[in-house]
Amino acid sequence: MDIEKASKTQFKRSLGGKTLFITGASRGIGKAIALRAARDGANIIIAAKTTTDHPKLPGTIYSAAEEIEKAGGRALAVKTDIRFEEQVENAVNTGVEHFGGIDILVNNASAISLSGTLETPMKTYDRMYDINARGSFLLTQTALPHLLKSENAHVLNLSPPINLDPKWFEGHAAYTLAKYAMSFWVLGMSREFSGQNVAFNALWPCTAIATAAVRNLLGGEEVINASRKPEIMGQAAWYILTRDSRQWTGNFLTDEQVLAEEGETDLDKYAVKPGIPLFRDFFLD
């Protein structure tokens, strides 16, 4: 759909008063999406596990809530492990009771292990599938009855375009398939709920994003310095979530693509170290 036409719909380009349920919002990309929405005056349900500080994983659901409220939003921190149905149901019900409904679901929480077939313990395998594939499906299923009541509802999965080039399976097939499951939910659910008021889209960064996962698992400070700040994903998500859900669904988008569509072409402000060549993300040719 043409972005200029989309911007002229009845929907105001603001998330003010909307309620967002964001998994993994205590830090990184999830928190960046929450903070961008908070600037509009949105309500944010922070569904994550971290309640105490960790030296390698800074930020808790409570510190994120403080930041969100300082940014202008309203926050509700709910300790949630999305692998467990009772915790997901509790988080959704608590959020609905507190804010009166849910307008947007952001499936951001994810687990990663770039390990080969012989090096992937089944405990690690199960964790990736329980969080990435099952967790995002469970959250969407549980939130949908409330999303269907919203006039402009969105489900946004932080997952890549589906790319079946074997190079993206070689070396870490278990992780790739677990992550692609989130993308296949977009593919199927966007068609299943076509014509209704819930959009299903996927968003993926073109470069590494400066998060704890990148620092701890993907290369430390060297890769962090070749990354972009999480704010680029927060802004890209905002652009998607303020579009008309009836007309903008079933898309696999990158941050650069979304920002370009919206007229943002100078992305240097998002670089951790402007001028340093950026580390390209997985799954993109």
N, C-alpha and C positions, 0 to 999 in steps of 0.2 A: 504494500500500500504506500502511496505517496505521502511523505512525512508532512509536507505542507498542508495537504488535505486533512491529515490526522490532527494537526495542531488547531484546525478550525472546527473541530467537533464540539459538541456541547460540554465536553469534559475539560475542566480547568486544569492547567498544567501545574498542579500542586498536590501534595500529599497531606495537606493540612486536614486534620480531623480523621484521616484514614488510620486504620489499625493494621499494623504489619506484624506478622509472626515470623521471626527470623531465627533459624537454627544456627548454632555456632556464632552467635552475635557478641560473645564476650571479648573478641579480638579480631584482628585482621580484616578480611573482606566483609564478613558479616557485620562487624561493628561499623565499618565505613559506610555501608548501605544504610544502617540504622541512623548514623549521625547526619547523613545527607537528608534523610526523610525527616529527622527531628528539626532541622532548620525550617521546615514548612509548618511545624507544629503537629507532627504525626504522633500516634500512639504506637509504642514498640513493645512487643512481647519478646523478651530475651530468653530463648530456650537453649541452654547450654549446661555443661556439667561442672564447670570450674567455679568453686565457691571460695577457694583460698589461693593466695598467691603461690606461684611456682617460679623458681629462678629462670627456667628456660621457656616458660609460657606465661608471660606477663598479662595481667588483666583477669578479672572475674566478672560474673554476671552482675555483681553489685557495683563494681567500679564502672562498668559499661553503663549501667543505669544512671549513675551520677553524671557521666559525660553526656548522655542523651538528654537529660533534663536541663543541664547547663546550656545545651545547644538549642533548646526551645521546645523539646518534645516531652511526652509523658512516657514513663517507662515502668514495666512490670518484669521483674526478674523471677524466673521460674526454673529451678534446677531440674534439668531434663536430660536423660540419656535416651536418645531416640531409638535405641535397640529394643526398648521395653514398652509394650502396648499400654500398660497401666500408667506409665509416666507420660507418654504422649497424650493419652486421653485426659489426664489430669491437667497438663499444661494447656491444652486447647480449651477445656472447660473453664479453667481458672481465668484464662485470658478473655474468654467470652463474657464471663460473669463480671469481670473488672471493667472492660471497655465496651461491652454491649454487642460485640460481634468481631468478625475478622474479614478484612477486605483484601489482604495480600498475604501470600505465603512465599517466603524465600527459603528454598532448600539449599542451604549453604554448607552445613556440616558435612565433613567428608573424612575418610581415612585413606592413607596412601602408604604403599610399600613397593618400591621399584625393584622388586626381587624376582629372580627367575623361577622356573618351575620347581627345580630341585632345592631352591633356597627359601621357598615360601612355606612356613609352618601352617598347618591347617587352622591354628588359632588366629594367625594373621589373616589368612584367607577369609575366615568366618567374620572377623571384625570388619573387613572392608565391605563385604556383602551385606552384613547386618546394618551398617551405617549408610553406605552409599546407595545400594539398591533397595534393600528392604526399608530402611529408615525413611528415605524420601517418599517411597510409595505409601508407607503407613501414615506419615504426616499429611500427605495430600488427601488420602482417603478419609482421614479423621477430620480434616479442616473443611472438606468440600461442602458438607451440608450448610456450613456457615458462609462460605464463599459464594455459594449460589444465591444467597440472600442479598449480596452486595450489588450495587448498580454498576460497578466497574472493577470486577475482581481479577486478580492476576495470581498465577503461580509461576515463579521464576526459579529455575534450577540452575545452579552454578555447575554447568557441565559443558563438554565440548561438542562441536559439530561431529557427526558420525563419519569417521574416516576409516575405511576398512583396509587401508594400505598395511601390509604385514609388518612394516617397520614399527608401527605403533603397538604391536602385540609382542614382537620379539623382545625378550628380556624381561617383560613385566606383564604377561598376558592376564594374570589374575587381576591386577589393578585396573588395567585397561577395560576389561569387560565389566568390572564392578562400577567403574565411572561411567561407561557408556550406558549402563542400565538407566541412569538418571536422564540421559538424552532420549532413550527409547520411550521413557514415560512421557516426555514432551511430544514425541512423534505420535504415540497412540492416543493420549488423552486429549490433545488438541483436536483430533478428528472425532473422538468419542463425544466431546462436549461442544462440537462445532455448532454455531448459531446460538449458543447460550452466552451468559455474561461473564464467563471465566476464560481468561487467556492463559495459555501454557507456552512459555518460551524458555530458551536456554541462553545463558550468557557465559562467555569464556574470555580470559585475557589473552592478548596477543604476545605478551611478554611475561616473564616472571614478575610476581608481585611481592613486595617486601613484607613478608609475614613470618611468623615464628616457624611455620613448616618449611619455608624456603631456607631460613637460617639453619635450622636443626637437621634437615633431611636432604637438602638439595645443593649444598655447596658453601654454606657459611657466608661470611661478610663479602667475599668476592662476588658471589651471585647476588647478594643483597644490593651491592653497589651498581650492579648491571640490571636492576629491576626498576619497576615503577611503583609509586606509592599506592596503597589500597584505595585512595580517594578517586582514582580513575574508574574503578569498578563501582564505587558508590554513585558517581555521577552518571555513568552509563546505565546502571540499574534504574536511577531516577527517571531518565528519559524513557525507558521501556515502561515503567510502572505508571507513568502519567499519560500513556497512550490509550486509545479506545480499545478495550478488551474484546469487543465484538468484531473488530476489524483487524486486529494485530495479534495473531496467534499462530503457533506452529513454526516459529522462527528459531534458527540457530545463529546467534549473533556473537560478534566479538566486540570488545570495548572500543577498538579503533573504528570499526564499522559504524557503531551506534553514534559515536561522537561526530564522525564525519557527516553522517546523515543529518545531524542536528546543527551542523555548521562549525563544529570545533575541529580545527585542523592543527593548531599549535599545541602539541602535547608535551613540550619540554617541561612545563610546570609540574608534571606528574612524575618526572624522573627523579630517582633518589640522588643520582650524581649526573646532572646534565652534561652531555658531551661524551659520556662513556657508552660504547656500543651495548645495546640491550640484549639480554639473554632471552631468546625466543621460547615460547611455551610449547608444551607437548601438543600433539594431535593436529597441528596446523602445518600444511604444506607451504 
